[in-house]
Amino acid sequence: MKILFIADVVGVPGRRAVEERLPGLKEELRADFCILNGENLADGVGITPKLADRMLAIGADAITLGNHVWRRGEIAPYLKESDRVIRPANLSARAPGKGFTVVPAANGTDVAVINLLGSLFIGPPIGPFEVVDEVVEEAGKRTPVIVVEIEQFLGQELNGPASLEVSIGRDGLIRKIVLSSTSNGDQETETLELSDFGVRVAAEPPAARTVVDFANA
C-alpha cells in the first residue's frame, strides 16, 4: 500500500501545482491514498470550504490543517459536517470538527489520519502528547494503518503505535518521518531525519511529497 503525503500547499501557486500534478502523480506513483495539508490554501493563510472541496475533487483523500485553521470563518460550519477535512485534535474540546478521520484507500484498506498541532513557537490549547495516546487508541479500533501528521515540528517521536508520523516545521519543511511496523508482535521503527537536507515545500516539489509503501515496511 502506498500513501502520498503533500505538505503545506500555499496559496495560488501551491493550488495550481497540485491541480496540475496530483491526478497524474497518483497514477505515476500508484498511490492508494493521498493526504494533503491545506491550512494555507486560501491566499497563504487558512482554508475555505470551496478550496477544500476542490482539493478533494482532484484526488486528496484527507486534508489536515494547523494553527491557521480559523483564519477563514466560513470553515467552522464546514468542519462540523466534513468527514475528510480535519483540524488538530489538541484544540479546545468545543472546537468544531474532528481531530482524526478514517477514510478508505483505493485498495479498500481503511486509513486513519490524525492531525496534531505542535508547540514550536506557538502554544496550542492542549499539548499534543496529552491527547495523542487516546486518539491513536481510538483510531486503532477501526484500522491498523494510522498516520499522524504533526504541524509545527516537535523534535521527538510519538510513543504510540502509529504507522506513520510526519512532522512539518514552521518554515514549511518536512522535518522528520517515522515509519513503524509490527512483525510477530515486535514493533520496529525507522526514523528519517530530514532537517539537514529538507527543501522548502513551496519552492521544490520533491520535498513537498513523501510516498510510503507499507508493503515494504
Residue pairs with C-beta under 8 A, 6 or more apart in sequence:
1 32
1 33
1 105
1 107
1 109
1 145
1 213
1 214
1 215
2 29
2 30
2 31
2 32
2 33
2 211
2 212
2 213
2 214
2 215
3 31
3 32
3 33
3 34
3 35
3 105
3 111
3 147
3 164
3 211
3 212
3 214
4 25
4 26
4 29
4 31
4 33
4 34
4 35
4 209
4 210
4 211
5 34
5 35
5 36
5 147
5 149
5 166
5 174
5 209
5 210
5 211
5 212
6 18
6 22
6 34
6 35
6 36
6 37
6 60
6 208
6 209
7 37
7 166
7 168
7 172
7 174
7 201
7 207
7 208
7 209
7 210
8 14
8 37
8 39
8 40
8 168
8 172
8 201
8 202
8 208
9 15
9 17
9 18
9 36
9 37
9 38
9 40
9 41
9 55
9 208
10 40
10 41
10 44
10 172
10 201
10 202
11 40
11 41
11 42
11 43
11 44
12 43
13 202
14 40
14 41
14 202
15 41
15 51
15 54
15 55
17 205
17 208
18 36
18 55
18 58
18 60
19 54
19 58
21 205
22 34
22 58
22 59
22 60
23 58
23 59
25 31
25 209
26 34
26 59
29 211
31 106
31 211
32 105
32 106
32 107
32 109
33 61
33 62
33 103
33 105
33 106
33 109
33 111
34 59
34 60
34 61
34 62
35 60
35 61
35 62
35 63
35 64
35 113
35 147
35 149
36 55
36 60
36 62
36 63
36 64
37 63
37 64
37 65
37 66
37 149
37 151
37 168
38 47
38 51
38 52
38 55
38 60
38 63
38 64
38 65
38 85
39 46
39 47
39 64
39 65
39 66
39 67
39 68
39 69
39 151
40 46
40 47
40 68
41 47
41 48
41 51
41 52
41 55
42 48
42 51
42 71
42 72
45 68
45 71
46 68
46 69
46 70
46 71
46 72
46 75
47 63
47 65
47 68
47 69
47 72
47 75
47 85
48 72
48 74
48 75
49 74
49 75
49 78
52 63
52 75
52 78
52 82
52 85
55 63
56 63
56 84
56 85
60 84
61 84
61 103
61 105
61 111
62 84
62 85
62 86
62 101
62 103
62 111
62 113
63 84
63 85
63 86
64 86
64 113
64 115
64 149
64 151
65 85
65 86
65 87
65 88
65 115
65 151
66 88
66 115
66 117
66 151
66 152
66 168
67 88
67 117
67 122
67 124
67 151
67 152
69 75
69 79
69 87
69 88
69 91
70 76
76 96
76 97
77 96
78 85
79 85
79 86
79 87
79 96
79 97
79 98
80 96
80 97
82 97
82 98
83 98
83 101
83 103
84 101
84 103
85 97
86 97
86 98
86 99
86 100
86 101
86 113
86 115
87 95
87 96
87 97
87 98
87 99
87 115
88 99
88 115
88 116
88 117
88 124
88 128
88 151
89 99
89 100
89 114
89 115
89 116
89 128
89 131
89 132
89 135
90 99
90 116
90 117
90 124
90 125
90 126
90 127
90 128
90 130
90 131
90 132
91 99
91 117
91 124
91 125
91 126
92 125
92 126
99 114
99 115
99 116
99 131
99 135
100 112
100 113
100 114
100 115
100 135
100 138
100 139
101 112
101 113
102 110
102 111
102 112
102 113
102 139
102 142
102 143
103 110
103 111
103 113
104 110
104 111
105 111
109 143
109 145
110 142
110 143
110 145
111 143
111 145
111 146
111 147
112 139
112 140
112 142
112 143
112 145
112 146
112 147
113 147
113 149
114 132
114 135
114 136
114 139
114 146
114 147
114 148
114 149
114 162
115 149
115 151
116 128
116 131
116 132
116 148
116 149
116 150
116 151
117 124
117 128
117 150
117 151
117 152
118 124
118 128
118 150
118 151
118 152
118 153
118 154
118 167
119 127
119 128
119 152
119 154
120 152
120 153
120 154
120 155
120 169
120 170
121 152
121 170
122 152
128 150
128 154
129 158
132 148
132 158
132 160
133 159
133 160
136 146
136 148
136 158
136 160
136 161
136 162
137 160
139 146
140 146
140 161
144 163
145 163
145 214
146 161
146 162
146 163
146 164
147 162
147 163
147 164
147 165
147 166
148 158
148 162
148 164
148 165
148 166
149 165
149 166
149 168
150 165
150 166
150 167
150 168
151 168
152 168
152 169
152 170
153 167
153 168
153 169
153 170
153 175
153 176
154 167
157 165
157 176
157 178
157 189
157 191
158 165
158 178
161 180
161 182
161 187
162 178
162 180
163 179
163 180
163 181
163 214
163 217
164 177
164 178
164 179
164 180
164 212
165 176
165 177
165 178
165 180
166 174
166 176
166 177
166 210
167 174
167 175
167 176
167 177
167 178
168 174
168 175
169 175
169 195
169 198
171 200
172 200
172 201
172 202
173 194
173 195
173 198
173 199
173 200
173 201
173 207
174 194
174 198
174 201
174 207
174 208
174 210
175 193
175 194
175 195
175 198
176 191
176 192
176 193
176 194
176 195
177 191
177 192
177 194
177 210
177 212
178 189
178 190
178 191
178 192
179 189
179 190
179 191
179 192
179 212
179 217
180 187
180 188
180 189
180 190
180 217
181 187
181 188
181 214
181 217
182 188
194 207
198 207
199 206
199 207
200 207
201 207
201 208
202 208
